[in-house]
């Protein structure tokens, strides 16, 4: 068998985008688990039909959650003492 070598150099922006996406995916999975949803779709349905949305701190190592406005992208985290909370709808890109 012959294996072809694939050379591809990613730019710094592409590396950062990949890191951001994987962090957001991890945070969504954690939020689903904490809130008791089996899938992201269930979380989306519940959040879209309510006046508040589950939110999670986006700081690595902090999994503080609470209910916030659906469009919240810089909410206050009581654990980290910083504006790092995002609602599930913002993380999913719905809002």
C-alpha positions as CSV (number, residue, x, y, z in Angstrom):
1,X,0.0,0.0,0.0
2,X,1.2,3.5,-0.8
3,X,0.3,6.3,1.5
4,X,0.4,9.8,0.2
5,X,1.7,12.5,2.5
6,X,-0.6,15.4,3.1
7,X,1.1,18.6,4.0
8,X,-1.1,21.4,5.2
9,X,-0.1,24.4,7.3
10,X,-2.8,26.0,9.3
11,X,-2.8,29.7,10.0
12,X,-2.9,31.0,13.5
13,X,-6.5,32.2,12.9
14,X,-7.5,28.7,11.8
15,X,-5.9,27.2,14.9
16,X,-7.7,29.7,17.2
17,X,-11.0,29.1,15.5
18,X,-10.6,25.3,16.0
19,X,-9.8,25.8,19.7
20,X,-12.8,28.1,20.1
21,X,-15.2,25.6,18.4
22,X,-14.0,22.7,20.5
23,X,-14.3,24.7,23.7
24,X,-17.8,25.6,22.8
25,X,-18.7,22.0,22.0
26,X,-17.3,20.9,25.3
27,X,-19.2,23.6,27.2
28,X,-22.5,22.6,25.4
29,X,-22.0,19.0,26.3
30,X,-21.3,20.0,29.9
31,X,-24.4,22.3,30.0
32,X,-26.6,19.5,28.6
33,X,-25.3,17.1,31.3
34,X,-25.8,19.5,34.1
35,X,-29.3,20.6,33.0
36,X,-30.4,17.0,32.4
37,X,-30.7,17.0,28.6
38,X,-29.6,13.9,26.6
39,X,-28.9,15.9,23.4
40,X,-28.1,19.4,22.3
41,X,-31.4,19.3,20.3
42,X,-33.4,18.9,23.5
43,X,-31.5,21.8,25.1
44,X,-32.2,23.9,22.0
45,X,-35.9,23.2,22.1
46,X,-36.2,24.0,25.8
47,X,-34.2,27.2,25.6
48,X,-36.0,28.4,22.5
49,X,-39.4,28.1,24.0
50,X,-38.6,29.9,27.3
51,X,-38.0,33.4,28.3
52,X,-34.7,32.4,30.0
53,X,-31.9,30.1,28.7
54,X,-29.4,27.9,30.5
55,X,-26.0,29.6,30.5
56,X,-22.5,28.4,31.3
57,X,-19.2,30.1,32.1
58,X,-16.8,29.9,29.1
59,X,-13.6,29.9,31.2
60,X,-11.7,26.6,31.0
61,X,-12.1,24.8,34.3
62,X,-15.2,26.6,35.4
63,X,-18.5,24.9,34.8
64,X,-20.8,27.4,36.7
65,X,-24.3,27.4,35.2
66,X,-27.4,29.5,35.8
67,X,-30.4,30.9,33.9
68,X,-29.8,34.1,31.8
69,X,-31.4,36.1,29.0
70,X,-31.4,34.1,25.8
71,X,-29.1,36.7,24.0
72,X,-26.6,36.9,26.9
73,X,-23.0,36.7,25.7
74,X,-21.1,38.4,28.5
75,X,-23.0,37.5,31.7
76,X,-21.4,37.7,35.1
77,X,-19.9,34.5,36.5
78,X,-20.2,34.4,40.3
79,X,-17.4,31.9,40.6
80,X,-14.8,33.5,38.3
81,X,-15.9,37.1,39.0
82,X,-15.8,38.0,35.3
83,X,-18.1,38.5,32.4
84,X,-17.7,35.1,30.9
85,X,-21.2,33.6,30.9
86,X,-22.9,32.7,27.6
87,X,-26.4,31.4,27.0
88,X,-26.9,28.1,25.3
89,X,-28.6,29.9,22.3
90,X,-25.5,32.1,21.8
91,X,-23.1,29.2,22.0
92,X,-25.1,27.3,19.4
93,X,-25.1,30.3,17.1
94,X,-28.9,30.7,17.1
95,X,-28.7,34.3,18.4
